[in-house]
Amino acid sequence: MSADTRANLIFVGTHGHVRALDKHTGAEVWTTSLPGTAYSLVILLCEDGIVFAGANGKLFALHPSSGEILWRNELPGLRYGPMTLATTTAATNPLPLIVEDQRQRSD
């Protein structure tokens, strides 16, 4: 989960999708499916007004207001390995919020 204070949005990455939620109401603003990453853990980073999403050996840059995919990089050779995103900019809030999505079966 990542926040963009300028847009009043919270970004959530899960199962090959990125969702933007209004940080005051929790209402969904947009959802973007990341091609080729179905059911993958999505790692997020917000930097310079862009939402970066890494999943399944691919890196995507998303527009924070619309979820439009601005560019993507297939990162050849990485495939299913774990991914970490970093920046050289100093963090103003260095504490990450990690949410593990556990779905329950209803029989």
Secondary structure by P-SEA (a helix, b strand, c coil): ccccccccbbbbbcccbbbbcccccccccccccccccccbbbbbbbcccbbbbbcccbbbbbcccccccccccccccccccbbbbbbcccccccbbbbbbbbbbbcc
